[in-house]
């Protein structure tokens, strides 16, 4: 009888290096996901602490609304410029700067001595978050080629889900715990240890390409300061009245601001064309939109974010004002949406491996079914007890959103050239933020028109009117979800949407290949689609009802 002695498998130095690089990539992913978690959490945690901060700082309603809205506005208007900065100076460098500024701004929020100080610190937080957002998926795209990219995107979506689901709960727990007597301040100071740890680990991120920082032959003008001012002013003029117009009764300044946004944005577009004609690099290159996959992706992502924001807005109104549900019960019902979004996000990597881009068709169909089920089950919602039908509809809706977010983003960016990826990420993120605000504005218009066509005050409307208004909005949202499915299905039939699993003769798409400069989905995509804070209703303070963009 003979025996065979099995010697330990010998790993070559190259194999050892490959294993070490693999481990480093996943540790580096934790760094960028820490930034995603913090920036997403800060969209929601403030809703829980706003009343306590207002009392402590003796702040007025206007100041506290600025605290809530300032973060989102700064984030939205800074994305396009931040994307270009990543292209010019490298995503790692810009990400680290943004992370350091965000950590410092969080400390300033926690140490604020007055409402003005807190508002300024929140705006600084938003600008720092915008700096990081386009770089996050640029770095993910560089670090994870092939099938690993789907897994990384899935973790990205899951992180957004966790932060969005737990944002207000974390804020409430920190208030109740009153750590070190800090009260509401702990909700901002909690970012310090996480931010400092991420900064310490930032060396694991892939180095920027050699020569980055001199990407433009005309030096600092490659950033296009005038273009940055025009784009920021145009977006501010568009978004600010949409955020605060309904709450303030649409005064004259809101209409003037909306009217001013058109010439500002038109002037920005003209300025970009002139820069290209003069041989200078633009802040936003129109060549981006010559890629039909990117344009379709922007449209679909905007529909997704607009729909999720609109749902969260009208759901809160319907449950609390229309059905008399308590805020606590309404919050428990809403957990089904974010929890299912999180669960579905964790599966998108595996499903994309099986279905490819057909996952977006599936996600759009599931999302439409969820909206329809919410509308159908709304009649069974009462002031007491948990509405099982509605909770089921919300779970289906959250599943559809989770199936869509990362795949839509990846497909949109798959064909973008490497030198445009930061720019593309900024555009995509701006589309997300603007669509969220527009979603609330449009669904609110439809909802209140159906609720009281003659202009009567909402509380005077009967139960049947509330139900009709809510179902009308759900029908509109179901149509937008079907539009996502139809757009992506048509593109797949024409073989026009790059499959993110595919590697062609020239290797993976430069936008998402390992050593390229790449970006990502709603750059911080913080903002999750699902994760739009529900406006409080039924007696809640107005500032707590404001939605950070």
Secondary structure, 3 states (H helix, E strand, C coil): CCCCCCCCCCCCHHHHHHHHHHHHHHHHHHHHHHHHHHHHHHHHHHHHHHHHHHHHHCCCHHHHHHHHHHHHHHHHHHHHHHHHHHHHHCHHHHHHHHHHHHHHHHHHHHCCCCHHHHHHHHHHHHHHHHHHHHHHHHHHHHHCCCHHHHHHHHHHHHHHHHHHHHHHHHHHHHHHHCHHHCHHHHHHHHHHHHHHHHHHHHHHCCCCCCCCCCCCCCHHHHHCHHHHHHHHHHHHHHHHHHHHCCCCCCCHHHHHHHHHHHHHHHHHHHHHHHHHHCCCCCCCCHHHHHCHHHHHHHHHHHHHHHHHHHHHHHHHHHHHHHCCCCHHHHHHHHHHHHHHHHHHHCCHHHHHHHHCCHHHHHHHHHHHHHHHHHHHHHHHCCCCCCCHHHHHHHHHHHHHHHHHHHHHHHHHHCCCCHHHHHHHHHHHHHHHHHHHHHHHHHHHHHHHHHHCCCCCCHHHCCHHHHHHHHHHHHHHHHHHHHHHHHHHHHHHHCCCCCCCCCCECCECCCCCCCCCCCCCCCCCCCCCCCCCCCCCCCCCCHHHHCCCC
